Amino acid sequence: MLDNLTFSQRRVHTVGVGVLLSAVMLWATPVFAQELRHVAEVLKRTSGGTITFGPVSVSPLCIAATGGPGCKFVTETGITGTGKIVEGGDDTGRRFTWTEEKTLLLAGVVTPSGAHDASGAPTGFCAPSFSGEHWVFEDGSTIDLNGQGSQCCAASSCSGGFRAAFPLSVTHVSTIITGGTGSFVGLKGGGERAASNPGGRIVEEQVWELPQVPEN
């Protein structure tokens, strides 16, 4: 009888210690808070890059330097610019430089933009765009982004669609952050961008998901 009582007491004591340890561990485990931040940037393109059409072919004709009816895409590499965060809490006012590579799809995917002549024939066209960017801040921190959207000719007439460089355009792009270094390690998020060319500013609004930090 005493042996059974002693065993029961030990069992209760062991269970009680286990519950106490679990409570201590739960109390000691940090609670992580996710910070979402609205960020706005203004970017300006400072130089264009090298334009290449492709794939190069004879029939239908596609010349790498000047394009042609057989071209299915055009890629611009080495685009550069400057930027500034104009809204974003602790990061407001931070400046950066950026580089970009952008590709527009042409054959079979160019669509009317809505502009048309008196007879109703389309005079403006939009092409799907895909891009990759690299931002470098003054302290050496970086952000990498991918973009996908459309670029539309805004001239009164866009003869030949996007077979050659066009001077007037409007762009709408959705971006996603793919990585960061320095003060942006672990950064996630994305946003929407609008721009006009030439000379126009690029305005973007993003939502940043900052790395989780323990709450006090």
C-alpha positions in Angstrom: 0.0 0.0 0.0 2.8 2.4 0.9 4.7 1.4 -2.2 1.7 2.3 -4.4 1.2 5.6 -2.6 4.9 6.5 -3.1 4.7 5.6 -6.8 1.6 7.9 -7.2 3.3 10.7 -5.4 6.4 10.4 -7.6 4.2 10.4 -10.7 2.4 13.5 -9.7 5.7 15.2 -8.9 7.1 14.2 -12.3 4.1 15.5 -14.2 4.1 18.7 -12.2 7.8 19.3 -13.0 7.1 18.7 -16.7 4.3 21.2 -16.9 6.5 23.7 -15.1 9.3 23.2 -17.5 7.0 23.5 -20.5 5.6 26.8 -19.1 9.1 28.1 -18.6 10.2 27.2 -22.1 7.1 28.8 -23.6 7.7 32.0 -21.6 11.4 32.0 -22.7 10.6 31.5 -26.4 10.7 34.9 -28.2 7.5 35.9 -30.0 8.4 37.2 -33.5 6.5 40.1 -35.0 6.1 40.6 -38.8 6.5 44.2 -39.9 4.8 45.3 -43.1 5.8 48.7 -44.4 4.4 50.9 -47.2 7.3 52.2 -49.2 7.3 54.6 -52.2 10.2 55.3 -54.5 10.9 57.8 -57.3 13.4 56.5 -60.0 14.9 58.3 -62.9 16.5 56.7 -65.9 19.9 58.3 -66.6 21.1 56.4 -69.6 19.8 53.8 -72.1 21.4 50.5 -72.8 22.2 48.4 -75.8 19.2 47.3 -77.8 19.3 43.9 -79.5 16.5 42.3 -81.6 16.1 38.6 -82.1 16.1 35.9 -83.1 18.2 37.0 -86.1 16.7 35.6 -89.3 16.7 36.2 -93.1 13.1 35.2 -93.9 11.2 36.8 -92.2 13.8 39.4 -91.7 15.1 40.3 -88.3 18.3 42.3 -87.9 19.9 42.4 -84.5 20.6 46.1 -84.5 17.5 47.5 -86.3 14.8 44.9 -86.0 12.4 43.7 -88.7 9.1 41.9 -89.2 10.6 38.6 -88.1 11.7 39.7 -84.7 10.0 38.1 -81.7 11.7 40.1 -79.0 13.8 43.1 -78.2 16.2 43.3 -75.2 17.8 46.4 -73.7 20.8 45.8 -71.4 22.9 48.2 -69.4 20.1 50.6 -68.5 21.1 52.9 -65.6 19.4 55.3 -63.3 19.1 56.9 -59.8 16.4 56.6 -57.2 15.2 57.8 -53.8 12.9 56.4 -51.2 10.3 59.1 -50.6 8.2 57.2 -48.1 9.1 54.3 -46.0 9.7 55.0 -42.3 13.3 54.7 -41.3 14.4 54.4 -44.9 12.8 57.6 -46.2 15.4 59.7 -47.9 17.8 56.9 -48.8 19.2 57.2 -52.3 20.4 54.5 -54.7 21.6 53.8 -58.2 20.1 51.0 -60.3 20.8 49.0 -63.4 18.2 47.1 -65.5 17.9 44.6 -68.2 14.5 44.6 -70.0 12.9 42.4 -72.7 9.8 43.2 -74.7 8.0 40.4 -76.5 6.9 41.2 -80.1 5.6 38.8 -82.7 2.1 37.4 -81.9 1.7 39.1 -78.5 1.6 42.8 -79.3 -1.9 44.1 -78.6 -3.6 47.4 -79.5 -3.3 50.0 -76.7 -6.7 51.6 -77.5 -5.4 54.5 -79.7 -6.9 54.6 -83.2 -7.3 56.8 -86.2 -10.4 58.3 -87.7 -11.3 55.1 -89.4 -10.9 53.1 -86.3 -7.7 51.4 -87.2 -5.3 50.9 -84.2 -2.4 53.3 -84.1 -1.0 52.3 -80.7 0.3 49.0 -79.4 1.4 47.4 -76.1 4.0 44.7 -75.6 4.5 42.4 -72.6 7.7 43.3 -70.7 10.0 41.4 -68.4 12.9 42.9 -66.5 15.5 42.5 -63.8 16.9 45.3 -61.6 19.7 45.7 -59.1 19.6 48.7 -56.7 22.7 49.8 -54.8 22.4 52.1 -51.9 25.0 54.6 -50.6 26.0 52.3 -47.7 26.5 49.3 -50.1 23.2 47.6 -49.3 21.4 46.2 -52.3 17.9 45.1 -53.4 17.2 42.8 -56.4 13.8 42.9 -58.2 12.0 41.2 -61.1 9.3 43.0 -63.0 6.5 42.0 -65.3 4.0 44.2 -67.1 3.4 46.1 -70.4 4.9 48.9 -72.3 2.6 50.8 -74.7 3.5 53.2 -77.5 2.1 56.6 -76.8 2.9 58.3 -80.1 0.1 59.3 -82.4 1.1 56.5 -84.8 3.2 53.4 -84.1 3.7 52.1 -87.6 5.1 48.6 -87.5 4.3 48.2 -83.8 7.5 47.6 -81.9 9.8 46.8 -84.8 12.1 49.7 -84.0 12.8 52.0 -81.0 9.9 54.3 -80.2 10.3 57.7 -78.5 7.0 57.9 -76.6 5.8 55.2 -74.3 4.0 54.5 -71.0 4.8 51.5 -68.8 2.9 49.7 -66.1 4.9 47.0 -64.2 4.4 44.7 -61.2 7.6 44.1 -59.3 8.7 41.5 -56.8 11.7 41.6 -54.5 14.0 38.6 -55.0 16.8 39.4 -52.6 18.7 41.9 -50.6 22.0 42.4 -48.8 23.3 44.6 -46.0 20.4 46.3 -44.2 18.0 44.5 -46.6 18.9 40.9 -45.9 15.8 38.8 -45.8 13.6 41.5 -47.4 10.5 40.4 -49.2 7.7 42.2 -51.0 6.7 43.9 -54.2 4.6 46.6 -55.7 3.3 48.5 -58.7 5.1 50.9 -61.0 4.1 53.5 -63.6 6.4 55.4 -65.9 6.5 57.4 -69.1 9.3 57.9 -71.6 11.2 60.1 -72.4 12.2 62.1 -69.4 9.4 61.0 -67.2 9.9 59.8 -63.6 9.3 56.3 -62.6 7.0 56.1 -59.6 6.6 52.9 -57.6 4.6 51.9 -54.5 5.6 48.8 -52.7 4.8 46.8 -49.5 7.9 45.5 -47.8 7.9 42.4 -45.5 10.8 43.0 -43.2 12.7 40.2 -41.5 11.0 39.0 -38.3 12.4 40.4 -35.1 11.5 39.3 -31.5 9.1 41.4 -29.6 10.0 42.7 -26.1 
